[in-house]
Amino acid sequence: MKPNIDDLAIFGGIPAFPEPLHVGRPNLGDRERLFERINDMLDRRWLSNNGPYVQEFEQRISDFIGVKHCIAMCNGTVALEIAIRSLELKGEVILPSFTFVATAHALQWQEITPVFCDIDPKTHTIDPCRIAQMVTPRTTGIIGVHLWGRPCDIESLEEIAANRHLKLLFDAAHGFGCSYKGRMLGSFGNAEVFSFHPTKFFNTCEGGAIATNDDALAGKIRLMKNFGFSGYDNVIYIGTNGKMNELSALMGLTNLESLDAFVAANHENYKTYQRELAGLNGVSLIKYDQNEKCNYQYILLEIDETDTQVTRDQIIDILRAENVLARRYFFPGCHRMEPYRSFFPNAGLMLSETERLVKRVLSLPTGTAVGPDEIHKICKIIQIVLAHGSEARERLSGSVVNNVVKPATIDRKPREQKLMAPVNC
Ligand code: T4K
């Protein structure tokens, strides 16, 4: 254990962990069951193209969510692209900037302009009060992101979408296993998109899905993810290859059987972090609604540098030196990434909460790969750093902080993103 600041690895001490401790280690189900299924797949020699495991996977996911259709996909990004295309979104679509860049890219990839909206600092999800004023005659839809598995203000978004005749899509990449007002995420809006990437609470190696209650939309999505084939030799629609393969589906089926254990491990980890970080000035741990189902997949801290003295990025550097690979999801916000920062060089002016938050958050390891001992050590490091906040800051100031955002290179004519204040709602 490190009794004082000089024992920190960044100042020459021995790292607390001999091996890197990652954020986003995959949760894994029963190996024997997995190998049985792999053998069965090999015996059948059916590896892709709507095989029996994909069909079973889709049925199990639909039942779990309580939604009519689940269409399994090769990953969450392609699922987003197909959902956007199947909903015929075009022109401009409103979404938060505080999300993984795939949400914005899925639009821009199809030459649809992402219009970045600020977030509610309490929930980190899109602020409905700011949406109405961003709607223009070119707006065709809204994408809400259930960040960290915490649902958007779905009721308000549904009301805005209905009143403005906009399509409503949810990026539920983080939301598998979570509920809103007692109903599982996946059945709201026109459609919802999941990611089953290894970093997610529930994974299929790579994978994703679109969930919807709309029969016609589901039919269209099924065509689109399979080149538009409606039978042998009969293409009736433009399509791509978005199919999930059998290996991913059987991985998913196996992991589904351990879902309760994954939630239990995450919840225990969350409670341990909560206990160990309680009372630390300037550090607040993400809150989850105890009345809803929750996957507890993200241990997110907000660092208030005026209280901690030491900066968020310095805390990350200190943790990384200890082999705790903390992340600053989702720094610096999509609007500060290319091509968006060239398109909208002034977007930050209307994204004040996003700009504030991207400088404050840091994400810590959780999942079935870590337990109370690791968490205790991680929190001890944070406690020591905070006990010597100004000294740590001074000793580290001037050192290189990773991933500094370089100034934007304006290589295209900047587009205007309107400046607006939130309306009262
Ligand atoms: N929308 C949202 C809101 C999303 O968060 C995402 C994905 C998407 C849409 C798109 O869904 P997908 O197309 O990905 O299905 C990662 C993931 O690549 C990405 O899936 C995820 N969000 C995002 C939040 O995180 P990076 O750049 O942080 O990945 P990387 O390679 O640094 O991995 C993160 C950590 O996870 C590493 O430190 C090690 C650990 N890891 C990773 C993999 C792949 C493992 O331990 N094992 C593994 O197999 O983006």
Residues whose N, C-alpha, C, O or C-beta is under 5 A from the ligand:
A	BS01	T4K	H22 V23 G24 R25 P26 N75 G76 T77 T99 F100 A102 T103 D171 A173 S195 F196 H197 P198 T199 G207 G208
